[in-house]
Amino acid sequence: MQKIAIGLSKALGSTKAGAIEVTFNDETYLDLMSEQGVWPLIMTVIDQAFKLYVEKGHSPEAALTELYLSKEPMIMMEKMADMGLFKQLPLHSRTSQYGQISRFKQTDPTYIRAFLEEQYNKIVDGEFAKEWESEMNNNLKHFEELKKEAFESSISIAETEVKKNLSGQK
C-alpha cells in the first residue's frame, strides 16, 4: 500500500521539491494530534488573552487586531516554516525577541504536556474514535451544541462586530 502512495505522489509531481516518507499511522496520529491537542491549546491561549485584554480595558478591536486580525501570527508561522521556530526571531525587534525567549523559558509546560499526552493516548487507544462514532450515532447533537457555544462566545461576538466596523457596515 505504501508503494502505491509513493508511486501516486511521484506521478502527481508531489515529490519534485522533496518528500517525507511517513506511515499512514504517523500521518493519522500527527494530524489528529494537531486537531485535538495543539490547535485547542492555541485557541485557548488566544481566547484567554482576548478576555484578559478586554478585562484590562483594551478595546476588543485592538485586542483582536493584535492577536490575529492583523495576520501577524500567520506571517510568523510562515517564517517559522521557512526559517525555524526560533531562527525567525531576528525578524522581530530586539525587545520582541527578548520578550519571547525570556518568557518562553518562564512558561510551565507541565499542563500542556499532560494535556497533549492525554489526547495522544485517546487517539492511540481508540477512545477518540469511539467518542466520535457515538457522536455521529447521536446525530452530532453534542457537536452542534459545542459549535453553537463557540460561535456565541465573547471572542466570536467581538469578531463579528469588529469585522462589521472595519468593513464600514456599521
Secondary structure, DSSP 8 states (H G I E B T S, - for coil): -HHHHHHHHHHTTTTTT------HHHHHHHHHHIIIIIHHHHHHHHHHHHHHHHHTT--HHHHHIIIIIT-HHHHHHHHHHHH-TTTTGGGS-HHHHHHHHHHHHH---HHHHHHHHHHHHHHHTSHHHHHHHHHHHTTTHHHHHHHHHHHTSHHHHHHHHHHHHHTT--
